[in-house]
Amino acid sequence: MSDDDKLIDLNAERAKRVHDLNDKRLNEVRQAFEQAMPLGKTKKKSKNKPKKR
């Protein structure tokens, strides 16, 4: 049966499409969040102990 090569797994295609839509929505929310609250660069904490006075 040569038609088997042309068969499409509809469940797999739908899952891919839904996954792509969710990724698109997640990216939009992430971009909106970064605009509202931009992430500042984190300051490196010094590993040295504070000097005693």
C-alpha positions in Angstrom: 0.0 0.0 0.0 1.8 3.1 -1.2 -0.8 5.4 0.3 0.6 4.8 3.8 3.4 7.3 3.1 0.8 10.0 2.5 -1.2 9.4 5.7 -1.0 12.1 8.3 -1.4 11.5 12.0 -4.0 14.1 12.8 -3.5 13.8 16.6 0.2 14.5 16.2 -0.3 17.4 13.9 -2.9 18.9 16.3 -0.6 18.4 19.2 2.2 20.3 17.4 -0.2 23.1 16.4 -1.5 23.5 20.0 2.1 23.4 21.3 3.1 26.1 18.8 0.1 28.3 19.9 1.0 27.9 23.5 4.6 28.8 22.8 3.5 31.9 20.9 1.2 33.0 23.8 4.0 32.3 26.3 6.4 34.5 24.4 3.9 37.3 24.1 3.3 37.2 27.9 7.0 37.1 28.6 7.6 40.1 26.4 4.8 42.1 28.0 6.1 41.2 31.4 9.7 42.3 30.5 8.3 45.6 29.3 6.3 46.2 32.5 9.1 45.0 34.8 12.5 44.9 33.1 14.9 42.6 34.7 18.0 44.5 36.0 21.4 42.9 35.8 22.1 41.1 39.1 24.9 42.3 41.2 27.6 39.9 42.0 27.9 39.2 45.7 31.4 39.4 47.0 32.7 36.1 48.3 35.0 37.7 50.8 34.1 38.1 54.4 33.5 41.7 55.6 36.5 43.2 57.3 36.3 43.6 61.1 36.7 47.1 62.4 
